[in-house]
Amino acid sequence: MSTAEHQHDASRETPDRYGAFPRLTPEQIEDLAAYGERRNTTGGEILYQEGEPFREFLVILSGTVEIVQDHGGPEEHTVAVHGPGRFLGELGLLEGEAAFDTAVVREAGEILAVPVDRQRALVSRDAVPGDLILRAYLGRRYLLIGLGAGFRILGSCYSPDTLRLREFAARNRLPHRWVDLEKDKEAEALLRRFSIRPEETPVVIWKCERVLRNPSNTELARFIGLPAPLTEAGQCDVLVVGAGPAGLAAAVYGASDGLMTLTVDAVATGGQAATSSRIENYLGFPSGISGGELAERAVLQAHKFGARLRVPAQVNGLTPQDGEYVITFTDGTRVRTSAVVLASGVWYRKLEVPGIDHLEGISVYYAATVHEANLCQAEPVAVVGGGNSAGQAALFLANHASRVHLLVRGTDLHADMSRYLVDQVERHPRIELLLHTEVREVSGQEKLKSLTLENNATHEQRELEAAALFVFIGARPRTDWLRGVLALDEKGFVLTGADAQPEMDATHWDSLGRDPLLLETTLPGVFAAGDVRSGSVKRVASAAGEGAMAIRLVHKHREKAGNLVRTVGPEGRRPASDQPVSARQPSP
């Protein structure tokens, strides 16, 4: 593109078709002006740069600003152009990540610059502009993901490490693009440009200048600015293991009650719920909400109250010590806490059939997000499962694939799937429902070609062509690290309340003079919430409710154990040192 053409394109303001580029009112700008400063701009000035952390929230008062991908690189292109009244940035500004694009002044003018910390406080305090900004930032993040913006993962589709990095980026909703070493024409040019040997892949490339060779998930997280892991022994009031709906609810309610709350997750915030394309039966969202958006909103809400979140951070030990607990992580870090909420959720079960192992992550998936859907555009796919996750996946994939075959081994879709999903699945013209159907074999070398299906009523077999297979056949709890530490049921789920009582060790409980509380495990002060708990209702709303309930029970445990609140609350108030937890009223 010539300079003249580039400037001509940049002079046109991008229309706000999706709510991602709204305009602030003069009154809203005036309110913000009290917390920032006005600043003149010059043509060509860079306001923030891809790969660098956001330092200011910027509102355009006059002139225009162009948002650019790969600024100064061979693939430079315009993402959007903004004029007066619009604000800059995207979700990374609120979550402490680095910028995924560059803002360049095209027409000189004036901006309002508000320090990021002040802007975050304003977003959480003032609902109207706060919600406007949050919705815009969420929209911009998904636009960037759809554009394949951000960093590139260069690696073979047959590499487990490539799969690991792609999964981490997708689960954390990070803008990126995968360049397949085996098939993408761009791959060879990138190998030459950065002097990368094929055996050094996978690599992560950002800004056409920064390269990480086969990084760990933690290294990638630090690379793009996710919150740093704990580097030394620490202390908190509540440690929450798992950042799905239950864990995030516990983070919000714990921090809002003034408890020093630390939430950790081995992979990503949002848990399995974040991989859901649409949740339509969650209270308060009549038109539905994607799992990713629900997770992002919960993360921002937890930050608002002062909760600390760390991803990735994998727990591998829980040890009672002097009435409290020492939590150890795989990197050797230790944290001491007076209460623990286990909300580590579940893993989807793998389909055990011949030929499937080498295709997992290539064309066999256990989640259906926009990343997987983009890999099977206009091709037939199959979904295995009869629950809500399978139904949601089938409906989502039907918007991308030429045909979706929903394979259910049971006789009735109503047995495990909500009625509203059943109705939509049965009406959709691109979804074919196959009951009494099980997968017996998977065929394909470099990618999936076909499935061998069997009717479990007639035992007849048939071949079905499919470019991808999505599996949702139940789940197993993430509790391997808890075996021998506290009581689990026969399937590995954590026993709580009355179910835990027969298994409890009296030496842990005699001094308290009570039995386990409703969500309490066989260890006092250790609670379980959400899918990981034995007997829980496997729904997003119930997981969030149990996370909130767990914090109320933490208060009861701390009151009985004689612990006092000793941390600073979200408004900076420090309760009196002699004020017991019971004297404070938890938020509703």
N, C-alpha and C positions, 0 to 999 in steps of 0.2 A: 504494500500500500504506500503510495507517495505521501510526502508530508502534507501537501495540499488536501488530498483525499482524507487523510487522517484528521486534519483540523476541521474539515467540513463535517465529518461524522461526529466529532466531539462537540460540535456546536449545537447539536440537536439534543434536547433533554429526553431521557428515556421515559416513556409513559409508565404510569403506575397501574399495570394491569392486574397484578396479583397481591396488592397490598404490601409489597416489599419496599416501595419507595414513596411513602406518604410525606405530607408537608406539615410542619408544625404551625400552629396559629401564632399570630403576633403576640398574643397574651402568654402563650407557653414559652416563646422565645424570651420574652421580657422576664419571666420568672427564672429561667435558666441564667440570664445575664447577671443576676445577683451572685452567681457562684463561679463565673468565669471572666474572661477578658475578651474584648474585641481586638481583632488583629487584621491589618491589611495583608493582602496576598499579591504575589506577582506571577505573571505567566510562566509556566514551567516548574513552579515550586512544587516540591514533593511534600505532602502533608503527613503521610505515613507510608511505610514501605513494606512490601511483602517479606515475611520472615522476621520482621521486627515487632516487638510488643506494642500494643496500643498505649499511648500515654495520655491522650485527650479525646474527649467527645466533641466533635466538631459540627457546628451548624453553619450553613452557608447563608450569609446575609445579603451578599451581592456577588455577581460573577458566576462562573461555572467551574465544576470540578469533574474530572473524568476518572472513573475507576478502571484500572488496567490490570490485565493478567500478563505475567512474564515481561514486566516492564524492562525495556532495553535489551530483551532477548530475541531470538529468532522467531518466536511464536507470539510476539506481542499483539494483543487485541483488546478492544474496548468491551468492558462488561456493562457499564452503565454511565450515563452522564447526568449530573444533578445541578439544579439551579437554586435560586433563593428560596429559603424556607425548608429545604431538605437537610437531613443530617447524614453523616457518614458513619462507616463502620459496619460491623456485623456481629454475630453471636460471640466471637472470640473476645470482643471488647469487654463483655460482661463476665466471661468465664476465665479471663486471664491468659488466653491463648495468644499466639502470635497472629499477625494479620495474614490473610491468604490472598491479598491483592494489594495494589498500590494506588494511592490517591494523588492525582496530578492536577494542579491548577491550569486550566486552559484559558479562561478569561479572568483577568485580575479583578479583584474585588475585596470583600471583607468577610471574615468568618468570626464566629463566636467559639472560643475554646474553653471547655470546662474540664478540669482534671478528672481522670477516669474514676478515682475513688469517690469524688463528690457526685459524679453522675450516677454511679451505681447506687449510692444512698438515695438520690432523688427518685430513681426508677422504682425502688422498693417502697418509698414513702408516699409518692403521689400516683394514685391508681390510673388516672386518665392518660397522661403522657407516658407513664411507665408501661401500660399495656400496649399503647401505640408503638413504642420503641421495641418492646419485646416481640410483638407480632412481626414487625418489619425485619428484625434481626433473624428471627426463625425463618422467615420467607427467604431472606438473602442467603442463609446457610444452605437451604435446600436447592436454591438456584445454583450456587457454587458447586454443590455435589453433582447436580445434573449436568453441569458444564464440564465436569472432570477437572475442575480447577485444583489449586493446591499443589502438593508434592506428587511425585510419580514413584510408583513401586515397579522396578524393573526386575523381572524374574520369570522363571519357567513355571508353566501351569502344573508341572509335575513335581515341583519342589514343595516339601512340607513347610519350609520357612517362608516361602512366598505366600502360601495359604495362611500361615500364622499372621503375617503382617497385614494382609488384606482383611482378614477377619477383625484384627484389632482396630484398623482404621474405620471399617464399616460399622462395627459395634459402637465406636466412640463418635460416630457421625462426623468424621473428619473429611473435608474435601480432598480428593486425591484421584489419580488415574492409574490403572494398572496397565503396564506395557508388557505383553507376553513375549518372553524371549524366544519362544518357539515359532510364533506366527506373526507378530507385529513387525511391519516394515521399519518402524521407527527404532526398533531395538538395536539393530546393527549400528546405526548412526550414533546412538547414545553411548554404546560400548566404545566406539572409536573416540568420540569427543572427550570422554572422561577417563580414557585409558583403563577401562574395566575389563578384566579377563572374565570369560563366562563362568569359570569356577568360583569367582568372587561374588556372584549374584546369589540371592537377591540383594539389590541396593535400593536405597531411598534417595531420590534426587529432588532438590528444591532450589528454585531460583536459578536453575541452570548453572549453579556454581557450588552448591553444598551437597556433598555425597556422604551417605552412611553405608558402609558395607555390612550387610547382613546384621542389622542392629537387633538388639533385644527389644521387647515391647516397651520396657522402661526407657531405653535409650531413645526410641521413637517418640515416646510421650514427652520426654524432656526437650527433644528437638523442636517440637511444635508448641511447647509452652504449657502443657498440662501441669497441674500443681505438683511440685517436687515431692518426692517421697520423704518419709521421716528419716533423718540422718543420725539421730541419737535417741537414747532412751527418753521417753516422755511420760506424762501423766495426764489422764483425762477422767472425767466423771462417768462417761458412757462411751464404750467402743462398739460400733455397729459393724458387723461383718457382712458385707453384701450391700450393693447399692441399687437393688431393684425397687419396686413400689413399696415393699415393707421396710427396707432399709432407709430409703429416702424419706418416708413418712416418719420413721423414728428419728432421723436427723433433724427434720423440721421441728417436730414437737419437743425433742430434747433440747435443741438450741434455743427455741422460743421460750422454754421454761428456765433458761439461765444455766443449764448444765453445759459444761465443756464437753462437746460431742465430736467425736472423730468417726467418720465413716470410711471404710476401705472396701475396695473391690479388686479382684484379681484381673478382671478384663475391662469392664466398662460400666458406666452409670446406666441405669434403666433396666438391667437384667433382661430376661427373656421377653418381657413386655415391650421393650424398646424395639424388638424386631417385628412387632406386629404392625402391619400396614394401616389398619383401621380398627379402633375400639369404639363400638357404637353403643354399648350398654353401660358406659361409665357415667355415674351420676354427675349431672351438671354440664354435659356436653351433648345436647340433643342431636347435633349433626355429626357427632363422632369426633375422634381425635386420633392422630397417629401415635403409636407407642413412642416414637422418637421425640415428638413434640411434648408429650406428657412428661417424659423423662427430663427434657431440657427445662421445662417449667419448674419441675420439682427441684432440680439442681440449683436453679437461680433462687428459688424460695429458701432452700437450705442455706445458701450463701447469705441471703438477706438477714437471717437470724444469727449468723456467726458460726455455723457448723463448718468443720473442716472436712474436706473430701480428698481422698488420695487414690489415684488410679494410675497404673496398676500397682497393687500391693497385696500380696498373697499371704494369708495367715496359715501357719502350720503347727501352732502350739498354743494351748491354753492351760495355765498352771495356777492352782490356788496358792496364795501366799499371804499370810497374816490378814485374813479377812478380805483380801482383794484378789485380783487376778493379774497375772503377767501374760501378755499376749506376745508371741514371737512370730516373726515374719521370715520368709524364705531367704531374705538378704541378711538375716542376723539381727535386724532391728528388734528392740523390745519396747513395749508400752505397758505401763501399769494403769489399771482402771478399777473402779469400785463396782462397775456393772457392765454386763455384756449383753448385746442383743444379736442373736444369730439370725441372719436374714439372707443366707447365702444361696437360697433358691435351689434350682434343679438344673440338670443337664438333660437335653432331649436324648432319648434312647436311639441307638443306632440300629439300622436295619441290617440284620445278619443274613445275607444271601450271597451266593457265589458271584464273583466278578465285581463286587461293589467297592472293595477297599481302595483300589488305585484310582477310582473315579471321585472319591470324596473330596470336595472342595473344587473340583474341576467341572463336574456337571451333576454331582449329587450333593444336595445342600440340606441343612437342618434349620434354615431360616429363610424367609422370603422378604428381602428388603429391595430397595431400588437398585442396589448394586447387582444382586443376583438376577433381577428381572431384566436389567439391561443386557445381560449376557445371553438371553434366550428370546430376543425380539423376533416376533413373527414366526416362531417355531412351536411345534406341539410340546407340551410338558405334562408330567404326571405328578400328582400330589397324593401321598399315602397318609391316611388318618381319617378319623371320624369325629374329632373333637372341634372345639371352637378355633384353635390355632390352624387346623387344616382348612376349615371353612373360610377363615379370613385370608389365608394364603391363596386359596383357589380364586377368590373374588379379586384379589389384588393382581394376581398373575394373569387373569383373564383380560386385563387392560393392556397387556404387553404381548402375550403369547397368541399364536393362531388358534390354539385349542388347549384346554385344560382337562385332563382326565383325572377325576377324583376317585381314588381307589379306597374302598371301605370294606373291611373284612366282615362286618356285621350285616344284619338283615334290615336295619332301620337307621336312617340318619338322625332321627330324633332322639336316639338313645343317649348320645353324649354331646350333641350340638344344640345350641340355643335356637329357639324357634325362628327368631328374626333372621339368623344366618341360613337356616334350612330353606326358608322361603326364597331368599336371594339366590342361593346356589341352584335351587331347582328351576328358577325362572331364567337364569342367565343363559343366553344363546350359545356362548362359547365354552360352557362347562358341561362335560359328560359325566354323569354319576354312574359308577360301576360298583354295585353292592356284591357281597359274597366274594370279594376279589382280593387275592393276595399275590405279592410279587415273589416269584420263585427263583429268578435269575436276572442278572443285569449284563447286557452285552455292549461291548465297545472297547477300543484300545485307547486312543488319545482322548476321546470324549464319548459320552453315552450315545448309543445308537438305538437300542430297543430294550424292551422289558419282556420277560416271559411271565405271563399272568396265569393264575389258576383260579377257577371258580370252586370255592371250597364246599359248595353244595353238590355240584355235578362232577367235580374233579376234571373238568375239561380245561385244556390249556390253549393259550393263544399268544401270538406275538403282537406287541404294541410299539409302534415307533414313537420315540420321545427324545428330545434334545437335552432334557434336564429332568431330574427327579428330586422332589422336595418331600422330606420325611418328617412327619409329626405323629409319632406313635407312642406318646407317653414320655415319662421323664423319671430320672433317678436323682436322689438328693445329693448335694455336694457336702457330704459329711464323712468322707473317708478319714479326714484328719481328726475327727472327734471320737472314733472308735476307741473304747477303753478309757475315755475321759468322762463321758456321761452316757446315760441310757438312750439307746435307739430302738426302734421297733424292727420287726423282721425284714423290712424293706430298706432300712437305713435312715428313716425319718426320725426326727428328734421327739422324744416323749416329753410331755409337759403336763402340769396340773395334776389331776387325779390319776392320769395314766402313768405319770412319773413316780407317784408316791410309793407304790410297792417296790420300786427299784432303788429308792434313795438310801444313801448311807446315813444312818442316824447321827454319826459323829459330826456331820456337817450341819445338822439342823437342831440339835438339842439346845444349843445356846440361844437360838432364835425363838424357840417355843412355838413354832408354827410348821405347817406343811407347805409344800410348793404352791405358789399362787397360780392363777389360771394359765398363764403362758410361761411359767417358770419350769426349768429343767430339774434334773436331779442335783444340780449344783446351785446353791442359793445365790441370787443376784445374776444368774445367767438365764436369759429368756430366749425363746424362739418365736419367730413371727413369719407368716407367709408360707410359701410352698414348702419350705424345709421342715415345717412342723408337722408331726404326725396328726392326722385327722383334720388338717386345715381344708378350707374350701378353696379350690384352685381357681380363683378369680382375682383380677387386679384390684377391684374395690375392696375385697375382703383382706387382701394382703396389706393394702394401705391402712385399713382399719386396725389390723393387728399390730402394725408398726407403731401407730399412735397409742394403742392400748398398752403396748409393752413399756412405753415411757411412763405411763401412769403407774404401772406396777413397779417400775424402777424406783419411783418416789416412795412407794410403800415399803419396799425393801430397805432403802437408805434410811427411812425413818426408824424402822425397827432395829437396823444395825447400828444406829447412832451416828451415821454420817451426816455431816453438815454441808450445805451448799457453800463452796469456797471460791467460786469462779465468777467472772464478770459476765453479766447478762448482755443481751443484744443492744441495750441502750446505754451501756457503760456503767450501769449501777452495780455496786457490789453489796450484796446482802450482808447484814450484820453477822459477825462471826459466830454469834450465839443463836442465830435464827435457824431452827430445824427446817428441813424440807417441807414437813407437813404444814408449816405456818404459811408457806407460799401456795397460792392457788394456781395450779397449772391452767394454761389457756384451754378453751373448750375445743 
